[in-house]
């Protein structure tokens, strides 16, 4: 294998990973790497290989289905996390997904449009002095407020949840993961109190619906309930923050496309798809484990080894997209993988699309002279997600 050095979570790498990904696609499309200083992992970088990986039944989401022996030790209070939808295979994944997917259908999500519009309007009305920090003041509050309201989390507690989830998703493997223990402990303690409150006093929210869930005679266990609300809260806002903030940043860095979007409202739908492809807010698909020895692009993957599909690379694959490093808001076709593929396709894709399709054009309409306040953009430290941590704007 060629000597290609990079750290997946390094903010300096996140600022522009695409030259490295292009080299991997050309020289080592299945590349041996590590998550931080942690477990070895295979990175799959070509579009066709990533698409096949996401649908391949020879890969398990649950590592217990792909290796023999005991699972690695973890503190008992963390074990509910192993019961989340992202890390389970059928039939458990199918059962859990069926309990919540009705709340995220395009038809039901569309009913949230007036609330998302009023929220975006309210946030922009708060801007004072012609300056804003895009993530803190706008891209974060939109999805965090909406998923919090859907679940029934009190408004006063939502920023606590963001701090907890940021700690969790930013924790590096190995000793760095110790940082997440207090955050998960606090979050789980809070959620258990919320579940008890809903059992005593049901409300019109998604937590109550999950507490009372009944599907073909199956209810959620306590661990499954914790994992479900945890993953909905974290995935329900972290990735959309990256789509909104990264999308606005990409438009500001491509002023001709920004002008094109402002001039033609009919471009909105393809523009959101192109921004999702170009930004790839989820840069790596979550873990998959080989159930058996197999090959990808001529490279042997052994049973039990971890494989990650690099969505950010697949979405820039020159064999699948014409001029892949060019932002083209009218791109057609655009079969990107930003929301995944197969049984684990992103449950919240309709909600993410709705929030981005409202938040981004509303900001552009309200601020016709919008521009970056200085060239520096700070990027988040995270292996699986890619998004700016701070973008300073002048309106």
C-alpha positions in Angstrom: 0.0 0.0 0.0 1.2 3.5 -0.7 2.3 5.7 2.3 -0.5 8.1 2.7 -0.7 9.8 6.1 -3.7 11.6 7.5 -5.9 11.7 10.6 -9.6 11.3 9.9 -10.7 13.5 12.8 -8.1 16.3 12.5 -9.7 19.6 11.8 -6.8 20.5 9.4 -7.7 17.4 7.4 -11.4 18.2 7.5 -10.8 21.6 5.9 -9.9 19.9 2.6 -9.8 16.1 2.5 -10.6 15.7 -1.1 -7.1 15.6 -2.6 -6.3 12.8 -0.2 -9.5 10.9 -1.1 -8.7 11.3 -4.8 -5.3 9.8 -4.3 -6.9 6.9 -2.3 -9.4 6.2 -5.1 -6.6 6.1 -7.6 -3.9 4.2 -5.7 -5.5 2.4 -2.8 -9.3 2.3 -3.0 -9.4 0.0 0.0 -7.0 1.5 2.5 -5.8 0.2 5.8 -6.0 3.0 8.5 -6.9 3.5 12.1 -9.6 5.5 14.0 -7.3 7.9 15.8 -4.8 5.7 17.6 -7.5 3.1 18.0 -8.8 0.0 16.2 -7.5 -0.8 12.6 -10.1 -0.2 9.9 -10.5 -0.5 6.2 -11.5 2.6 4.3 -13.5 2.1 1.1 -13.4 5.1 -1.1 -14.8 4.5 -4.6 -18.5 5.1 -5.3 -19.4 1.7 -6.6 -17.6 -0.1 -3.8 -19.2 2.2 -1.1 -22.7 1.7 -2.6 -22.2 -2.1 -2.7 -20.8 -2.1 0.9 -23.9 -0.2 2.2 -26.2 -2.9 0.8 -24.0 -6.0 1.2 -25.5 -8.6 3.6 -22.1 -10.1 4.1 -21.4 -7.1 6.4 -23.0 -6.9 9.9 -23.7 -3.7 11.9 -23.6 -5.6 15.1 -20.0 -6.8 15.7 -21.3 -9.8 17.6 -22.6 -11.2 14.3 -19.1 -11.0 12.7 -16.7 -12.4 15.3 -16.4 -15.2 17.9 -15.6 -14.7 21.5 -16.8 -12.2 24.1 -17.6 -8.6 23.2 -15.1 -6.0 24.5 -15.8 -4.9 28.1 -17.7 -1.6 28.6 -19.2 0.0 31.7 -22.7 -1.3 32.4 -24.4 2.0 32.0 -23.1 2.3 28.5 -24.6 -0.9 27.3 -27.9 0.7 26.1 -25.9 2.4 23.4 -25.3 -1.0 21.8 -29.1 -1.3 21.3 -29.3 1.7 18.9 -30.7 1.3 15.4 -27.4 2.3 13.7 -25.6 -0.7 15.2 -28.2 -3.4 14.8 -29.0 -5.9 12.1 -32.4 -7.4 11.1 -34.7 -8.4 12.7 -33.9 -6.1 15.6 -33.1 -3.1 13.3 -36.3 -3.7 11.4 -38.4 -3.8 14.5 -36.9 -0.7 16.1 -37.0 1.3 12.8 -40.7 0.4 12.3 -41.5 2.1 15.7 -40.3 5.5 14.6 -40.2 5.7 10.9 -43.9 6.8 10.7 -42.9 10.1 12.5 -40.4 10.9 9.7 -42.3 10.2 6.5 -42.1 13.1 3.9 -45.9 13.7 4.4 -45.7 14.2 8.2 -42.4 16.1 8.0 -44.0 18.5 5.6 -46.4 19.5 8.4 -43.4 21.0 10.2 -42.7 23.5 7.4 -44.5 26.4 9.1 -42.7 25.8 12.4 -39.3 25.6 10.7 -40.1 28.8 8.7 -41.1 30.7 11.9 -38.1 29.5 13.8 -35.6 30.6 11.0 -37.4 33.9 10.8 -37.1 34.4 14.6 -33.4 33.5 14.7 -32.6 35.9 11.8 -34.6 38.7 13.5 -32.3 38.4 16.6 -29.2 39.3 14.6 -27.8 42.6 15.7 -25.0 44.7 14.3 -24.8 43.1 10.9 -22.8 40.1 12.2 -23.5 36.5 13.1 -21.7 33.3 13.8 -23.4 30.9 11.4 -23.2 27.7 13.5 -24.1 29.0 16.9 -26.7 31.6 15.9 -28.5 29.8 13.1 -27.4 26.4 11.7 -27.4 24.7 15.2 -30.6 26.2 16.7 -32.8 25.2 13.7 -32.4 21.4 13.8 -31.8 21.3 17.6 -35.0 23.1 18.3 -37.1 21.0 15.9 -35.9 17.6 17.1 -36.2 18.8 20.7 -39.8 19.8 20.1 -40.7 16.6 18.3 -39.3 14.5 21.2 -40.7 16.8 23.9 -37.5 18.0 25.4 -38.1 21.3 27.3 -36.5 24.3 25.6 -34.4 25.2 28.6 -32.7 21.8 28.4 -31.8 21.6 24.7 -28.4 23.3 24.9 -27.5 20.8 27.6 -28.3 18.1 25.1 -26.1 19.7 22.4 -23.2 19.9 24.8 -23.7 16.2 25.8 -24.0 15.1 22.2 -21.0 17.1 21.0 -18.9 15.5 23.7 -20.1 12.0 22.6 -19.6 12.4 18.9 -16.2 14.1 19.3 -14.7 11.5 21.6 -11.8 9.7 20.0 -11.3 6.0 20.3 -9.3 4.5 23.1 -8.5 6.6 26.1 -10.2 9.6 24.5 -13.5 7.9 24.9 -13.2 8.3 28.6 -14.3 11.9 28.1 -17.8 10.8 27.0 -18.6 8.8 30.2 -19.8 11.8 32.3 -21.8 13.1 29.3 -23.6 9.8 28.6 -24.2 9.3 32.4 -25.8 12.7 32.7 -27.9 12.3 29.5 -29.1 8.8 30.5 -30.0 10.0 34.0 -32.0 12.9 32.5 -33.8 10.7 29.9 -34.8 8.2 32.5 -36.5 11.0 34.5 -38.2 12.1 31.3 -39.5 8.6 30.6 -40.9 8.3 34.2 -42.6 11.7 33.7 -44.3 10.5 30.5 -45.5 7.3 32.1 -47.1 9.4 34.8 -48.3 12.2 32.6 -48.4 11.3 28.8 -48.0 14.2 26.4 -48.3 14.8 22.7 -44.7 14.1 21.8 -42.4 11.5 20.4 -41.0 10.4 23.8 -44.5 9.6 25.0 -45.2 7.7 21.8 -42.0 5.6 22.2 -42.8 5.0 25.9 -46.2 3.7 24.8 -44.9 2.1 21.6 -46.7 -1.1 20.5 -45.9 -2.7 17.2 -46.9 -6.3 16.5 -47.0 -6.8 20.3 -43.5 -5.6 20.9 -42.6 -2.7 23.2 -39.2 -1.1 23.5 -37.1 -2.4 26.4 -35.6 0.2 28.8 -32.3 -0.1 27.0 -33.8 0.2 23.6 -35.8 3.2 24.7 -32.7 5.0 26.0 -30.8 4.2 22.8 -33.6 5.2 20.5 -34.1 8.7 22.1 -30.3 9.2 22.3 -29.8 8.4 18.6 -32.8 10.5 17.5 -31.5 13.5 19.5 -27.9 13.2 18.3 -28.5 12.2 14.7 -31.5 14.5 14.6 -29.5 17.7 14.7 -25.7 17.0 14.5 -25.7 16.1 10.8 -28.2 18.8 9.7 -26.1 21.5 11.4 -23.3 20.4 9.0 -25.5 20.5 6.0 -26.9 24.0 6.7 -23.5 25.5 7.8 -21.5 23.7 5.2 -24.0 24.5 2.5 -24.0 28.2 3.2 -20.2 28.2 3.3 -20.0 26.3 0.0 -22.3 28.9 -1.7 -20.3 31.8 -0.3 -17.1 30.2 -1.7 -18.9 29.8 -5.1 -20.5 33.2 -5.7 -21.7 32.4 -9.2 -23.7 29.5 -7.9 -25.0 31.6 -5.0 -26.3 34.2 -7.5 -27.8 31.4 -9.6 -29.7 30.0 -6.6 -31.0 33.5 -5.7 -32.1 34.1 -9.3 -34.0 30.9 -9.9 -36.3 29.5 -7.1 -36.9 26.4 -9.2 -33.3 25.4 -8.5 -34.0 24.9 -4.8 -34.7 21.1 -4.8 -31.7 20.1 -6.9 -29.6 22.7 -5.1 -30.1 21.0 -1.7 -29.2 17.6 -3.3 -26.0 19.1 -4.8 -25.1 20.8 -1.5 -25.6 17.4 0.3 -23.3 15.8 -2.2 -20.7 18.5 -2.2 -20.6 19.0 1.6 -21.2 15.3 2.6 -22.1 16.2 6.2 -21.7 12.5 7.2 -18.2 11.9 5.8 -17.9 8.2 6.8 -20.7 5.7 7.0 -20.9 4.0 10.4 -19.1 0.8 11.1 -19.7 -2.5 9.3 -18.0 -5.8 10.1 -17.2 -8.6 7.7 -19.2 -11.8 8.5 -16.8 -13.9 6.5 -13.5 -13.5 4.6 -14.2 -11.6 1.4 -12.7 -9.2 -1.2 -13.3 -5.6 -2.1 -11.5 -4.3 -5.2 -9.0 -7.2 -4.9 -8.2 -6.6 -1.2 -9.0 -9.4 1.3 -11.1 -8.4 4.3 -11.0 -10.9 7.1 -13.9 -12.0 9.1 -14.6 -9.6 12.0 -12.6 -6.7 10.5 -14.2 -3.2 10.5 -14.9 -1.5 7.2 -16.0 2.1 6.7 -17.5 3.5 3.5 -16.1 7.0 2.9 -19.2 8.8 1.7 -17.2 12.1 1.3 -15.0 10.3 -1.2 -17.7 8.4 -3.0 -19.6 11.7 -3.6 -16.5 13.1 -5.4 -15.8 10.0 -7.5 -14.8 11.2 -11.0 -16.0 7.9 -12.5 -19.6 8.6 -11.3 -19.9 12.4 -11.3 -18.9 14.8 -14.0 -16.5 17.5 -12.7 -17.1 16.2 -9.1 -15.2 19.0 -7.4 -17.4 21.6 -9.1 -20.5 22.8 -7.3 -23.3 22.6 -9.9 -26.7 23.4 -8.4 -28.5 22.0 -11.4 -26.6 18.7 -11.4 -28.7 15.9 -13.0 -28.5 13.0 -12.4 -27.2 13.3 -8.8 -27.4 9.9 -7.1 -25.2 10.9 -4.2 -24.8 8.8 -1.0 -25.0 11.7 1.5 -28.0 10.0 3.3 -26.7 6.5 2.9 -28.2 3.5 1.1 -30.0 0.3 1.8 -31.7 -0.8 5.1 -29.8 1.8 7.1 -30.7 4.7 4.8 -31.0 7.9 6.9 -34.4 7.9 8.7 -34.3 11.7 9.1 -33.4 12.5 5.4 -36.8 14.1 4.8 -36.5 16.3 7.9 -32.9 17.3 7.0 -33.9 18.2 3.5 -36.8 20.3 4.7 -34.8 22.2 7.3 -32.0 22.9 4.8 -34.4 23.9 2.1 -35.9 26.6 4.4 -32.9 27.8 6.4 -30.4 28.3 3.6 -32.6 30.3 1.1 -34.2 32.3 4.0 -30.7 33.5 5.1 -29.7 34.3 1.5 -32.9 36.3 1.0 -32.6 38.3 4.2 -29.0 39.1 3.7 -28.4 40.0 0.0 -24.8 41.2 0.9 -23.9 38.2 2.9 -20.2 37.5 3.0 -17.5 35.8 5.1 -16.0 37.9 7.8 -12.4 36.9 7.3 -11.0 33.8 5.5 -10.6 31.6 8.5 -13.1 28.8 9.0 -12.8 26.4 12.0 -13.7 22.8 11.4 -15.1 20.3 13.8 -12.9 17.5 15.2 -14.7 14.3 14.3 -14.0 11.2 12.2 -17.4 10.4 10.9 -18.9 13.9 10.5 -17.6 16.9 8.5 -18.8 20.4 9.2 -17.5 23.8 10.1 -17.3 24.6 13.8 -17.3 28.3 13.3 -18.2 30.5 10.4 -18.2 34.3 11.0 -20.5 36.3 8.7 -21.2 39.8 7.8 -24.8 40.5 6.7 
